[in-house]
Amino acid sequence: MIDNVLDRSTVLVDYLAAPDRLAQAVTGLDATTLDRSLTADTWTIRQLVHHIVDGDDVWNVGIKAAIGNPDGVFTLQWYWDMPQTTWAEKWRYADRDVSPSLELFRANRRHIAQLLEIVPEAWDRAITISVRGRDDERASVAEVVEMQARHALGHITEIEAILSTEV
């Protein structure tokens, strides 16, 4: 768990920086470049953008649930029942424009940051996460926000690596 204010400030800076960093990495790229990947069997830049934003969007429900009902149980079993590659196909990551996802990402991150500011005890709220076949776990809002910050920044680094490779 993230225990001190300095760590939370750092996490929040990283969390809020991700939408701008992602937009800077992909804005202005043509379709051919958006459809590049590191290897033939890895996701393209376009697919990574949608994956980052969709993952962030579904976890926002967990953050809100923890803030509003810390005695509740949160599950993404509907999502975890299928591989992420299946969701990428079902949600047509390879065919979609990235602009709406970039806008959603920025808005969602600002929305959650506002909640964390207005409800300062929110960082310490936690929720039980239920995953079929595993023991239930408690996760604090701080842990989920930190996880989402790392997740996005990790994939943005992957996008930057794709862009730095020669075609």
DSSP file (Angstrom, degrees, kcal/mol; ACC not computed):
  #  RESIDUE AA STRUCTURE BP1 BP2  ACC     N-H-->O    O-->H-N    N-H-->O    O-->H-N    TCO  KAPPA ALPHA  PHI   PSI    X-CA   Y-CA   Z-CA
    1    1 A M              0   0    0      0, 0.0     2,-0.7     0, 0.0   138,-0.0   0.000 360.0 360.0 360.0 147.5    0.0    0.0    0.0
    2    2 A I        +     0   0    0      1,-0.2   140,-0.1   121,-0.1   141,-0.1  -0.760 360.0 176.0 -85.3 117.1    1.1    3.5   -0.7
    3    3 A D        +     0   0    0     -2,-0.7     2,-0.3   139,-0.0    -1,-0.2   0.775  44.6  60.9-101.1 -28.3    1.4    5.1    2.8
    4    4 A N  S  > S-     0   0    0      1,-0.1     4,-1.9     0, 0.0     5,-0.2  -0.709  73.3-122.5-113.7 160.5    2.8    8.6    2.5
    5    5 A V  H  > S+     0   0    0     -2,-0.3     4,-2.6     1,-0.2     5,-0.2   0.852 109.9  57.8 -61.8 -38.2    1.7   11.8    1.0
    6    6 A L  H  > S+     0   0    0      1,-0.2     4,-2.3     2,-0.2    -1,-0.2   0.929 107.0  48.0 -60.4 -45.5    4.8   12.2   -1.1
    7    7 A D  H  > S+     0   0    0      1,-0.2     4,-2.8     2,-0.2    -1,-0.2   0.910 111.6  50.3 -61.2 -41.6    4.3    8.8   -2.8
    8    8 A R  H  X S+     0   0    0     -4,-1.9     4,-2.7     1,-0.2    -1,-0.2   0.896 109.2  51.4 -64.8 -39.2    0.7    9.7   -3.5
    9    9 A S  H  X S+     0   0    0     -4,-2.6     4,-2.3     2,-0.2    -1,-0.2   0.922 111.6  47.1 -62.1 -43.3    1.7   13.0   -5.0
   10   10 A T  H  X S+     0   0    0     -4,-2.3     4,-2.4     2,-0.2    -2,-0.2   0.920 112.6  49.3 -64.3 -44.1    4.2   11.2   -7.2
   11   11 A V  H  X S+     0   0    0     -4,-2.8     4,-3.0     1,-0.2    -2,-0.2   0.921 111.4  49.7 -60.9 -44.0    1.6    8.6   -8.2
   12   12 A L  H  X S+     0   0    0     -4,-2.7     4,-2.6     2,-0.2    -1,-0.2   0.888 108.9  51.9 -65.4 -38.4   -0.9   11.4   -9.0
   13   13 A V  H  X S+     0   0    0     -4,-2.3     4,-1.7     2,-0.2    -1,-0.2   0.945 114.4  43.2 -60.9 -47.6    1.7   13.2  -11.2
   14   14 A D  H  X S+     0   0    0     -4,-2.4     4,-1.3     2,-0.2    -2,-0.2   0.910 113.4  52.4 -63.3 -42.8    2.4   10.1  -13.1
   15   15 A Y  H  < S+     0   0    0     -4,-3.0     3,-0.3     1,-0.2    -2,-0.2   0.913 114.6  41.1 -59.8 -45.4   -1.3    9.2  -13.4
   16   16 A L  H  X S+     0   0    0     -4,-2.6     4,-0.5     1,-0.2    -1,-0.2   0.724 110.0  58.9 -78.3 -21.8   -2.2   12.7  -14.7
   17   17 A A  H  X S+     0   0    0     -4,-1.7     4,-2.5    -5,-0.2     5,-0.2   0.767  87.4  77.8 -76.8 -25.2    0.8   12.8  -17.1
   18   18 A A  H  X S+     0   0    0     -4,-1.3     4,-2.9    -3,-0.3     5,-0.3   0.876  88.7  52.3 -58.8 -44.6   -0.1    9.7  -19.0
   19   19 A P  H  > S+     0   0    0      0, 0.0     4,-2.5     0, 0.0    -1,-0.2   0.924 113.9  43.5 -60.7 -41.9   -2.9   11.2  -21.2
   20   20 A D  H  X S+     0   0    0     -4,-0.5     4,-2.9     2,-0.2    -2,-0.2   0.917 114.6  49.8 -67.2 -41.3   -0.6   14.0  -22.4
   21   21 A R  H  X S+     0   0    0     -4,-2.5     4,-1.7     2,-0.2    -1,-0.2   0.906 112.8  47.1 -64.4 -40.4    2.3   11.7  -22.9
   22   22 A L  H  X S+     0   0    0     -4,-2.9     4,-1.7    -5,-0.2     5,-0.2   0.932 113.1  48.6 -65.2 -45.4    0.1    9.2  -24.9
   23   23 A A  H  X S+     0   0    0     -4,-2.5     4,-2.9    -5,-0.3    -2,-0.2   0.914 110.3  51.6 -61.8 -42.7   -1.3   12.0  -27.0
   24   24 A Q  H  < S+     0   0    0     -4,-2.9    -1,-0.2     1,-0.2    -2,-0.2   0.872 109.9  51.1 -61.0 -36.1    2.1   13.4  -27.7
   25   25 A A  H  < S+     0   0    0     -4,-1.7    -1,-0.2    -5,-0.2    -2,-0.2   0.847 124.8  22.6 -70.4 -33.7    3.3   10.0  -28.8
   26   26 A V  H >< S+     0   0    0     -4,-1.7     3,-2.1    -3,-0.2    -2,-0.2   0.652  86.3 112.8-114.6 -17.2    0.5    9.3  -31.3
   27   27 A T  T 3< S+     0   0    0     -4,-2.9     3,-0.1     1,-0.3    -4,-0.0  -0.367  88.8  15.6 -63.0 132.2   -1.0   12.6  -32.4
   28   28 A G  T 3  S+     0   0    0      1,-0.3    -1,-0.3    -2,-0.1     2,-0.2   0.365  89.2 137.6  88.3  -4.8   -0.4   13.3  -36.0
   29   29 A L    <   -     0   0    0     -3,-2.1    -1,-0.3     1,-0.1     2,-0.1  -0.524  51.5-126.6 -73.3 140.3    0.7    9.7  -36.9
   30   30 A D     >  -     0   0    0     -2,-0.2     4,-2.6    -3,-0.1     3,-0.2  -0.334  28.8 -98.6 -80.1 170.2   -0.7    8.4  -40.1
   31   31 A A  H  > S+     0   0    0      1,-0.2     4,-1.4     2,-0.2    15,-0.1   0.858 122.3  55.4 -58.7 -38.5   -2.6    5.1  -40.3
   32   32 A T  H  4 S+     0   0    0      1,-0.2    -1,-0.2     2,-0.2     3,-0.1   0.912 111.2  43.9 -62.6 -42.6    0.4    3.2  -41.5
   33   33 A T  H >4 S+     0   0    0     -3,-0.2     3,-1.9     1,-0.2    12,-0.3   0.910 110.0  55.0 -70.5 -41.8    2.4    4.3  -38.5
   34   34 A L  H 3< S+     0   0    0     -4,-2.6    12,-2.9     1,-0.3    11,-0.3   0.789 106.2  54.9 -60.0 -26.1   -0.5    3.6  -36.0
   35   35 A D  T 3< S+     0   0    0     -4,-1.4    -1,-0.3    -5,-0.2     2,-0.2   0.258  85.7 109.9 -94.8  13.0   -0.6    0.1  -37.4
   36   36 A R    <   -     0   0    0     -3,-1.9     9,-1.9    -5,-0.1     2,-0.3  -0.585  43.4-179.5 -83.6 151.2    3.1   -0.6  -36.7
   37   37 A S        -     0   0    0      7,-0.2     7,-0.2    -2,-0.2     3,-0.1  -0.909  40.8-110.1-140.4 168.9    4.1   -3.1  -34.0
   38   38 A L  S    S+     0   0    0      5,-0.5     2,-0.3    -2,-0.3    -1,-0.1   0.904 101.6   2.2 -68.0 -40.6    7.4   -4.3  -32.6
   39   39 A T  S >  S-     0   0    0      4,-0.2     3,-1.5    -3,-0.1    -1,-0.1  -0.901  81.7-101.0-139.7 168.6    6.8   -7.8  -34.1
   40   40 A A  T 3  S+     0   0    0     -2,-0.3     4,-0.1     1,-0.3    -2,-0.0   0.750 120.3  48.7 -64.1 -23.4    4.1   -9.4  -36.2
   41   41 A D  T 3  S+     0   0    0      2,-0.1     2,-0.3    -4,-0.0    -1,-0.3   0.186  98.5  81.5-106.3  17.8    2.6  -11.1  -33.1
   42   42 A T  S <  S-     0   0    0     -3,-1.5     0, 0.0     1,-0.1     0, 0.0  -0.798  88.4 -85.1-116.7 164.8    2.4   -8.0  -30.8
   43   43 A W        -     0   0    0     -2,-0.3    -5,-0.5     1,-0.1    -4,-0.2  -0.275  40.4-121.8 -68.8 150.6   -0.1   -5.3  -30.7
   44   44 A T     >  -     0   0    0     -7,-0.2     4,-2.6     1,-0.1    -7,-0.2  -0.333  30.5-101.8 -80.8 169.3    0.1   -2.2  -32.9
   45   45 A I  H  > S+     0   0    0     -9,-1.9     4,-2.4   -12,-0.3   -10,-0.2   0.936 124.9  52.1 -55.7 -47.2    0.3    1.3  -31.6
   46   46 A R  H  > S+     0   0    0    -12,-2.9     4,-1.9     1,-0.2    -1,-0.2   0.921 110.6  47.0 -57.1 -46.5   -3.4    1.8  -32.4
   47   47 A Q  H  > S+     0   0    0    -13,-0.3     4,-2.5     1,-0.2    -1,-0.2   0.884 110.4  52.9 -65.3 -38.5   -4.3   -1.4  -30.5
   48   48 A L  H  X S+     0   0    0     -4,-2.6     4,-2.7     2,-0.2     5,-0.2   0.903 105.8  54.0 -64.1 -40.8   -2.2   -0.3  -27.5
   49   49 A V  H  X S+     0   0    0     -4,-2.4     4,-2.2     1,-0.2     5,-0.2   0.955 112.2  43.4 -57.7 -50.1   -3.9    3.1  -27.3
   50   50 A H  H  X S+     0   0    0     -4,-1.9     4,-2.9     1,-0.2     5,-0.3   0.887 112.8  52.9 -65.1 -38.6   -7.3    1.4  -27.1
   51   51 A H  H  X S+     0   0    0     -4,-2.5     4,-2.4     2,-0.2     5,-0.3   0.933 109.5  48.7 -61.5 -46.6   -6.1   -1.2  -24.6
   52   52 A I  H  X S+     0   0    0     -4,-2.7     4,-2.1     1,-0.2    -2,-0.2   0.948 116.5  42.1 -57.0 -50.5   -4.7    1.5  -22.3
   53   53 A V  H  X S+     0   0    0     -4,-2.2     4,-2.5    -5,-0.2    -2,-0.2   0.905 114.8  48.3 -70.5 -42.7   -7.9    3.6  -22.4
   54   54 A D  H  X S+     0   0    0     -4,-2.9     4,-2.3     2,-0.2     5,-0.2   0.913 112.3  49.6 -65.3 -41.0  -10.3    0.7  -22.1
   55   55 A G  H  X S+     0   0    0     -4,-2.4     4,-1.9    -5,-0.3    -1,-0.2   0.915 112.1  48.4 -61.5 -42.6   -8.4   -0.8  -19.2
   56   56 A D  H  X S+     0   0    0     -4,-2.1     4,-1.4    -5,-0.3    -2,-0.2   0.911 110.1  52.8 -62.2 -42.9   -8.4    2.5  -17.5
   57   57 A D  H  X S+     0   0    0     -4,-2.5     4,-0.7     1,-0.2     3,-0.3   0.912 109.9  46.0 -62.5 -45.1  -12.1    3.0  -18.1
   58   58 A V  H >X S+     0   0    0     -4,-2.3     3,-0.7     1,-0.2     4,-0.7   0.874 110.9  52.6 -70.1 -34.7  -13.1   -0.4  -16.5
   59   59 A W  H 3X S+     0   0    0     -4,-1.9     4,-1.9     1,-0.2    -1,-0.2   0.744  94.4  71.5 -72.5 -21.2  -10.9    0.1  -13.5
   60   60 A N  H 3X S+     0   0    0     -4,-1.4     4,-2.6    -3,-0.3    -1,-0.2   0.851  92.1  58.4 -60.2 -32.1  -12.4    3.5  -12.8
   61   61 A V  H <X S+     0   0    0     -3,-0.7     4,-2.7    -4,-0.7    -1,-0.2   0.904 104.7  50.2 -62.4 -40.8  -15.6    1.6  -11.8
   62   62 A G  H  X S+     0   0    0     -4,-0.7     4,-2.3     2,-0.2    -2,-0.2   0.894 109.9  50.1 -64.1 -40.1  -13.5   -0.2   -9.1
   63   63 A I  H  X S+     0   0    0     -4,-1.9     4,-2.2     2,-0.2    -2,-0.2   0.942 113.6  45.0 -62.8 -47.5  -12.1    3.1   -7.9
   64   64 A K  H  X S+     0   0    0     -4,-2.6     4,-2.6     1,-0.2     5,-0.3   0.892 111.6  53.0 -64.9 -39.3  -15.6    4.6   -7.6
   65   65 A A  H  X S+     0   0    0     -4,-2.7     4,-3.4     1,-0.2     7,-0.3   0.918 109.5  49.0 -61.9 -42.8  -16.9    1.5   -6.0
   66   66 A A  H  < S+     0   0    0     -4,-2.3    60,-0.3     1,-0.2    -2,-0.2   0.900 113.2  46.7 -64.5 -40.7  -14.2    1.6   -3.3
   67   67 A I  H  < S+     0   0    0     -4,-2.2    -1,-0.2    -5,-0.2    -2,-0.2   0.910 123.4  33.5 -67.2 -41.0  -14.9    5.3   -2.6
   68   68 A G  H  < S+     0   0    0     -4,-2.6    -2,-0.2     1,-0.2    -3,-0.2   0.807 135.7  14.8 -87.7 -31.2  -18.6    4.8   -2.4
   69   69 A N    ><  +     0   0    0     -4,-3.4     3,-2.6    -5,-0.3    -1,-0.2  -0.546  57.8 172.2-146.9  73.7  -19.0    1.3   -1.0
   70   70 A P  T 3  S+     0   0    0      0, 0.0    58,-0.2     0, 0.0    -4,-0.1   0.637  82.5  61.1 -63.5 -11.3  -15.8    0.0    0.6
   71   71 A D  T 3  S+     0   0    0     56,-0.1    56,-0.1    -3,-0.1    -5,-0.1   0.497  90.9  97.2 -87.8  -3.7  -17.9   -3.0    2.0
   72   72 A G  S <  S-     0   0    0     -3,-2.6    56,-1.5    -7,-0.3     2,-0.4  -0.168  73.7-121.2 -80.0 174.7  -18.7   -4.0   -1.6
   73   73 A V  E     -a  128   0A   0     54,-0.2     2,-0.4    56,-0.0    56,-0.2  -0.974  21.8-158.4-119.2 131.5  -17.2   -6.6   -3.9
   74   74 A F  E     +a  129   0A   0     54,-3.5    56,-2.6    -2,-0.4     2,-0.4  -0.911  15.2 171.7-112.0 135.1  -15.8   -5.6   -7.2
   75   75 A T        -     0   0    0     -2,-0.4     3,-0.1    54,-0.2    56,-0.1  -0.999  30.5-171.7-142.1 145.7  -15.2   -8.0  -10.1
   76   76 A L    >>  +     0   0    0     54,-0.4     4,-2.8    -2,-0.4     3,-1.5  -0.148  45.8 133.9-116.0  32.9  -14.3   -7.7  -13.7
   77   77 A Q  H 3>  +     0   0    0      1,-0.3     4,-1.8     2,-0.2     5,-0.1   0.859  66.8  60.3 -55.5 -37.9  -15.0  -11.4  -14.2
   78   78 A W  H 34 S+     0   0    0      1,-0.2    -1,-0.3     2,-0.2     4,-0.1   0.849 114.1  37.8 -56.2 -33.8  -17.0  -10.6  -17.4
   79   79 A Y  H X4 S+     0   0    0     -3,-1.5     3,-1.4     1,-0.1    -2,-0.2   0.883 114.7  51.9 -84.3 -43.8  -13.7   -9.1  -18.7
   80   80 A W  H 3< S+     0   0    0     -4,-2.8    -2,-0.2     1,-0.3    -3,-0.2   0.662  91.1  78.4 -70.7 -15.8  -11.3  -11.7  -17.2
   81   81 A D  T 3< S+     0   0    0     -4,-1.8    -1,-0.3    -5,-0.3    -2,-0.1   0.697  99.0  43.5 -66.1 -17.6  -13.3  -14.6  -18.7
   82   82 A M  S <  S-     0   0    0     -3,-1.4     5,-0.1    -5,-0.1     0, 0.0  -0.935  95.6 -99.2-127.9 151.2  -11.7  -13.9  -22.1
   83   83 A P    >>  -     0   0    0      0, 0.0     4,-1.5     0, 0.0     3,-0.9  -0.293  34.8-116.0 -62.2 152.7   -8.1  -13.1  -23.2
   84   84 A Q  H 3> S+     0   0    0      1,-0.3     4,-2.3     2,-0.2     5,-0.1   0.810 115.8  62.6 -61.8 -28.9   -7.4   -9.5  -23.8
   85   85 A T  H 3> S+     0   0    0      2,-0.2     4,-1.6     1,-0.2    -1,-0.3   0.852 100.5  53.6 -64.6 -32.5   -6.7  -10.3  -27.4
   86   86 A T  H <> S+     0   0    0     -3,-0.9     4,-3.1     2,-0.2    -2,-0.2   0.921 108.4  48.5 -66.6 -43.5  -10.4  -11.4  -27.7
   87   87 A W  H  X S+     0   0    0     -4,-1.5     4,-3.1     1,-0.2    -2,-0.2   0.901 107.3  56.5 -62.1 -39.1  -11.6   -8.1  -26.3
   88   88 A A  H  <>S+     0   0    0     -4,-2.3     5,-2.6     1,-0.2     6,-0.4   0.882 112.2  42.4 -59.5 -37.3   -9.3   -6.3  -28.8
   89   89 A E  H ><5S+     0   0    0     -4,-1.6     3,-1.2     3,-0.2    -2,-0.2   0.935 115.2  48.1 -73.1 -47.5  -11.1   -8.2  -31.6
   90   90 A K  H 3<5S+     0   0    0     -4,-3.1    -2,-0.2     1,-0.3    -3,-0.2   0.868 116.9  42.7 -62.4 -37.0  -14.6   -7.7  -30.2
   91   91 A W  T 3<5S-     0   0    0     -4,-3.1    -1,-0.3    -5,-0.2    -2,-0.2   0.326 109.9-126.2 -94.3   7.7  -14.0   -4.0  -29.6
   92   92 A R  T X>5 +     0   0    0     -3,-1.2     3,-1.5    -5,-0.2     4,-0.8   0.863  42.3 169.8  54.9  47.5  -12.3   -3.7  -33.0
   93   93 A Y  G >4<S+     0   0    0     -5,-2.6     3,-0.6     1,-0.3   -43,-0.1   0.860  73.6  56.5 -54.4 -38.4   -9.1   -2.1  -31.7
   94   94 A A  G 34 S+     0   0    0     -6,-0.4    -1,-0.3     1,-0.2   -47,-0.1   0.666 111.9  41.6 -72.0 -15.1   -7.4   -2.5  -35.1
   95   95 A D  G <4 S+     0   0    0     -3,-1.5     2,-0.2     2,-0.1    -1,-0.2   0.497  93.3  97.4-111.1  -6.1  -10.1   -0.6  -36.9
   96   96 A R  S << S-     0   0    0     -4,-0.8     2,-0.2    -3,-0.6   -46,-0.1  -0.588  72.7-114.5 -97.1 148.8  -10.9    2.4  -34.7
   97   97 A D        -     0   0    0     -2,-0.2     4,-0.4     1,-0.1    -1,-0.1  -0.500  21.0-143.0 -67.8 142.3   -9.7    6.0  -34.7
   98   98 A V  S  > S+     0   0    0     -2,-0.2     4,-2.4     1,-0.2     5,-0.2   0.679  82.0  85.1 -84.2 -17.8   -7.6    6.8  -31.6
   99   99 A S  H  > S+     0   0    0      1,-0.2     4,-2.1     2,-0.2     5,-0.2   0.897  89.1  47.3 -56.7 -48.4   -8.9   10.3  -31.1
  100  100 A P  H  > S+     0   0    0      0, 0.0     4,-2.4     0, 0.0    -1,-0.2   0.887 112.6  51.3 -61.6 -35.8  -12.0    9.5  -29.1
  101  101 A S  H  > S+     0   0    0     -4,-0.4     4,-2.6     2,-0.2    -2,-0.2   0.904 108.2  51.3 -66.5 -40.2  -10.0    7.2  -26.9
  102  102 A L  H  X S+     0   0    0     -4,-2.4     4,-2.0     2,-0.2    -1,-0.2   0.905 111.4  48.1 -62.6 -40.4   -7.4    9.9  -26.3
  103  103 A E  H  X S+     0   0    0     -4,-2.1     4,-2.4    -5,-0.2    -2,-0.2   0.918 112.4  48.4 -65.3 -43.7  -10.2   12.3  -25.3
  104  104 A L  H  X S+     0   0    0     -4,-2.4     4,-3.2     2,-0.2     5,-0.3   0.911 109.5  53.4 -62.3 -43.0  -11.8    9.7  -23.0
  105  105 A F  H  X S+     0   0    0     -4,-2.6     4,-2.3     2,-0.2     5,-0.2   0.933 111.1  45.2 -58.1 -49.4   -8.4    8.9  -21.3
  106  106 A R  H  X S+     0   0    0     -4,-2.0     4,-2.1     1,-0.2    -1,-0.2   0.931 115.9  46.5 -61.6 -47.1   -7.8   12.6  -20.5
  107  107 A A  H  X S+     0   0    0     -4,-2.4     4,-2.4     1,-0.2    -2,-0.2   0.918 112.7  49.2 -64.3 -43.9  -11.3   13.1  -19.2
  108  108 A N  H  X S+     0   0    0     -4,-3.2     4,-2.5     1,-0.2     5,-0.2   0.917 111.2  49.1 -63.0 -43.3  -11.4   10.0  -17.1
  109  109 A R  H  X S+     0   0    0     -4,-2.3     4,-2.3    -5,-0.3    -1,-0.2   0.914 113.1  46.5 -64.8 -41.4   -8.0   10.7  -15.5
  110  110 A R  H  X S+     0   0    0     -4,-2.1     4,-2.3    -5,-0.2    -1,-0.2   0.894 111.3  53.8 -65.9 -38.2   -9.1   14.3  -14.6
  111  111 A H  H  X S+     0   0    0     -4,-2.4     4,-1.9     2,-0.2    -2,-0.2   0.935 111.6  43.1 -61.2 -48.6  -12.4   13.0  -13.3
  112  112 A I  H  X S+     0   0    0     -4,-2.5     4,-2.4     1,-0.2    -1,-0.2   0.904 112.0  54.0 -66.4 -41.0  -10.7   10.5  -10.9
  113  113 A A  H  X S+     0   0    0     -4,-2.3     4,-1.7    -5,-0.2    -1,-0.2   0.889 107.1  52.1 -60.5 -38.6   -8.1   13.1   -9.9
  114  114 A Q  H  X S+     0   0    0     -4,-2.3     4,-2.8     2,-0.2     5,-0.3   0.926 108.3  50.6 -63.7 -43.5  -10.9   15.5   -8.9
  115  115 A L  H  X S+     0   0    0     -4,-1.9     4,-2.7     1,-0.2    -2,-0.2   0.919 109.4  51.1 -58.4 -43.3  -12.5   12.7   -6.8
  116  116 A L  H  < S+     0   0    0     -4,-2.4    -1,-0.2     1,-0.2     7,-0.2   0.818 113.5  45.4 -65.4 -30.2   -9.2   12.2   -5.0
  117  117 A E  H  < S+     0   0    0     -4,-1.7    -2,-0.2    -5,-0.2    -1,-0.2   0.915 117.5  41.2 -77.0 -44.8   -8.9   15.9   -4.3
  118  118 A I  H  < S+     0   0    0     -4,-2.8    -2,-0.2     1,-0.3    -3,-0.2   0.798 122.6  40.5 -75.9 -30.1  -12.5   16.4   -3.2
  119  119 A V  S >< S+     0   0    0     -4,-2.7     3,-2.7    -5,-0.3     4,-0.3  -0.718  70.9 176.8-117.5  77.2  -12.6   13.2   -1.1
  120  120 A P  G >  S+     0   0    0      0, 0.0     3,-0.9     0, 0.0     4,-0.2   0.780  78.0  59.4 -59.2 -28.0   -9.2   13.1    0.5
  121  121 A E  G >> S+     0   0    0      1,-0.2     3,-1.0     2,-0.1     4,-0.8   0.574  82.3  90.0 -74.1  -6.0   -9.9    9.9    2.4
  122  122 A A  G X4 S+     0   0    0     -3,-2.7     3,-1.0     1,-0.3    19,-0.5   0.862  73.9  65.2 -58.4 -37.5  -10.6    8.2   -0.9
  123  123 A W  G <4 S+     0   0    0     -3,-0.9    19,-1.9    -4,-0.3    20,-0.3   0.848 105.9  44.0 -53.9 -35.6   -6.9    7.2   -1.2
  124  124 A D  G <4 S+     0   0    0     -3,-1.0    -1,-0.3    -4,-0.2    -2,-0.2   0.584  88.7 105.8 -90.2 -11.4   -7.4    4.9    1.8
  125  125 A R    <<  -     0   0    0     -3,-1.0    16,-2.8    -4,-0.8    17,-0.3  -0.378  52.1-171.1 -67.0 150.1  -10.7    3.4    0.8
  126  126 A A  E     - B   0 140A   0    -60,-0.3     2,-0.3    14,-0.3    14,-0.3  -0.927  12.9-155.8-140.4 162.8  -10.5   -0.2   -0.4
  127  127 A I  E     - B   0 139A   0     12,-2.1    12,-2.2    -2,-0.3     2,-0.5  -0.976  27.0-109.1-138.8 152.4  -12.7   -2.7   -2.0
  128  128 A T  E     -aB  73 138A   0    -56,-1.5   -54,-3.5    -2,-0.3     2,-0.6  -0.707  30.4-152.2 -81.1 128.2  -12.7   -6.5   -2.1
  129  129 A I  E     -aB  74 137A   0      8,-4.0     8,-2.1    -2,-0.5     2,-0.5  -0.910   7.9-157.7-105.2 124.3  -11.7   -7.7   -5.6
  130  130 A S        +     0   0    0    -56,-2.6     2,-0.4    -2,-0.6   -54,-0.4  -0.888  13.7 176.7-107.4 126.4  -13.2  -11.1   -6.5
  131  131 A V    >   -     0   0    0     -2,-0.5     3,-2.2     3,-0.4    -2,-0.0  -0.995  37.7-110.0-128.1 124.7  -11.6  -13.3   -9.2
  132  132 A R  T 3  S+     0   0    0     -2,-0.4     3,-0.1     1,-0.3    -2,-0.0  -0.255 103.0  16.8 -54.2 131.9  -13.1  -16.7   -9.9
  133  133 A G  T 3  S+     0   0    0      1,-0.2     2,-0.3     0, 0.0    -1,-0.3   0.447 114.2  82.9  85.7   0.2  -10.7  -19.5   -8.7
  134  134 A R  S <  S-     0   0    0     -3,-2.2    -3,-0.4     3,-0.0    -1,-0.2  -0.917  87.0 -93.6-131.3 159.6   -8.6  -17.2   -6.5
  135  135 A D        -     0   0    0     -2,-0.3    -6,-0.1     1,-0.1    -4,-0.0  -0.447  50.8-100.7 -67.4 144.0   -8.9  -15.9   -3.0
  136  136 A D        -     0   0    0     -2,-0.1     2,-0.3    -6,-0.1    -6,-0.2  -0.340  41.9-157.8 -61.6 148.0  -10.6  -12.5   -2.7
  137  137 A E  E     -B  129   0A   0     -8,-2.1    -8,-4.0    -3,-0.1     2,-0.4  -0.953  12.7-131.0-129.4 149.5   -8.2   -9.6   -2.2
  138  138 A R  E     -B  128   0A   0     -2,-0.3     2,-0.4   -10,-0.3   -10,-0.2  -0.826  25.1-176.1 -95.8 139.2   -8.5   -6.1   -0.8
  139  139 A A  E     -B  127   0A   0    -12,-2.2   -12,-2.1    -2,-0.4     2,-0.1  -0.997  16.5-138.1-136.3 131.7   -7.1   -3.3   -2.9
  140  140 A S  E  >  -B  126   0A   0     -2,-0.4     4,-2.1   -14,-0.3   -14,-0.3  -0.428  26.3-114.3 -81.0 161.0   -7.0    0.4   -1.9
  141  141 A V  H  > S+     0   0    0    -16,-2.8     4,-3.0   -19,-0.5     5,-0.3   0.902 119.4  57.6 -58.3 -41.3   -7.8    3.2   -4.2
  142  142 A A  H  > S+     0   0    0    -19,-1.9     4,-2.3   -17,-0.3    -1,-0.2   0.908 106.8  47.9 -57.0 -42.7   -4.2    4.2   -3.9
  143  143 A E  H  > S+     0   0    0    -20,-0.3     4,-2.4     2,-0.2    -1,-0.2   0.897 112.9  47.3 -66.8 -40.1   -3.1    0.8   -5.1
  144  144 A V  H  X S+     0   0    0     -4,-2.1     4,-2.6     2,-0.2    -2,-0.2   0.918 112.8  48.7 -68.5 -42.6   -5.5    0.8   -8.1
  145  145 A V  H  X S+     0   0    0     -4,-3.0     4,-2.3     2,-0.2    -2,-0.2   0.922 113.4  47.6 -62.6 -43.2   -4.5    4.4   -9.1
  146  146 A E  H  X S+     0   0    0     -4,-2.3     4,-2.5    -5,-0.3    -2,-0.2   0.905 111.6  50.7 -63.8 -41.4   -0.8    3.4   -8.9
  147  147 A M  H  X S+     0   0    0     -4,-2.4     4,-2.6     1,-0.2    -2,-0.2   0.917 111.8  47.1 -61.7 -44.1   -1.4    0.2  -10.9
  148  148 A Q  H  X S+     0   0    0     -4,-2.6     4,-2.2     2,-0.2     5,-0.2   0.858 110.2  52.6 -68.8 -34.7   -3.2    2.2  -13.6
  149  149 A A  H  X S+     0   0    0     -4,-2.3     4,-2.4    -5,-0.2     5,-0.2   0.953 113.8  43.1 -62.6 -48.9   -0.5    4.8  -13.7
  150  150 A R  H  X S+     0   0    0     -4,-2.5     4,-2.6     2,-0.2    -2,-0.2   0.901 112.2  54.2 -63.4 -41.9    2.2    2.1  -14.2
  151  151 A H  H  X S+     0   0    0     -4,-2.6     4,-2.0    -5,-0.2     5,-0.2   0.949 112.7  41.8 -58.8 -51.6    0.1    0.2  -16.7
  152  152 A A  H  X S+     0   0    0     -4,-2.2     4,-2.4     1,-0.2     5,-0.2   0.942 115.8  48.2 -63.8 -47.8   -0.4    3.2  -19.0
  153  153 A L  H  X S+     0   0    0     -4,-2.4     4,-2.1    -5,-0.2    -1,-0.2   0.861 109.5  54.4 -64.1 -34.5    3.2    4.5  -18.7
  154  154 A G  H  X S+     0   0    0     -4,-2.6     4,-1.5    -5,-0.2    -1,-0.2   0.923 111.7  43.3 -63.1 -44.4    4.5    1.0  -19.4
  155  155 A H  H  X S+     0   0    0     -4,-2.0     4,-2.3     2,-0.2    -2,-0.2   0.839 110.2  56.0 -72.2 -31.6    2.5    0.7  -22.6
  156  156 A I  H  X S+     0   0    0     -4,-2.4     4,-2.5     2,-0.2    -1,-0.2   0.904 106.2  51.6 -65.2 -39.1    3.4    4.3  -23.6
  157  157 A T  H  X S+     0   0    0     -4,-2.1     4,-1.9     2,-0.2    -1,-0.2   0.888 108.2  52.4 -60.8 -38.9    7.0    3.3  -23.3
  158  158 A E  H  X S+     0   0    0     -4,-1.5     4,-2.1     2,-0.2    -2,-0.2   0.907 108.8  49.5 -63.3 -42.3    6.2    0.3  -25.6
  159  159 A I  H  X S+     0   0    0     -4,-2.3     4,-2.5     1,-0.2    -2,-0.2   0.921 109.4  51.7 -62.2 -44.1    4.7    2.7  -28.2
  160  160 A E  H  X S+     0   0    0     -4,-2.5     4,-1.3     1,-0.2    -1,-0.2   0.859 108.1  52.6 -62.1 -34.9    7.7    4.9  -28.0
  161  161 A A  H  X S+     0   0    0     -4,-1.9     4,-0.7     2,-0.2    -1,-0.2   0.900 108.2  50.3 -67.0 -40.6    9.9    1.8  -28.7
  162  162 A I  H >< S+     0   0    0     -4,-2.1     3,-1.0     1,-0.2    -2,-0.2   0.933 111.1  49.3 -61.0 -44.9    7.8    1.0  -31.7
  163  163 A L  H 3< S+     0   0    0     -4,-2.5    -1,-0.2     1,-0.2    -2,-0.2   0.772 107.5  55.1 -67.3 -25.0    8.2    4.5  -33.0
  164  164 A S  H 3< S+     0   0    0     -4,-1.3    -1,-0.2    -5,-0.2     2,-0.2   0.581  89.9  92.8 -85.9  -8.5   12.0    4.5  -32.5
  165  165 A T  S << S-     0   0    0     -3,-1.0     2,-0.2    -4,-0.7    -3,-0.0  -0.591  81.5-114.9 -84.8 147.5   12.5    1.3  -34.6
  166  166 A E              0   0    0     -2,-0.2    -2,-0.1     1,-0.1    -1,-0.1  -0.548 360.0 360.0 -80.5 145.5   13.3    1.7  -38.2
  167  167 A V              0   0    0     -2,-0.2    -1,-0.1  -131,-0.0    -2,-0.0   0.433 360.0 360.0 -87.2 360.0   10.8    0.4  -40.7
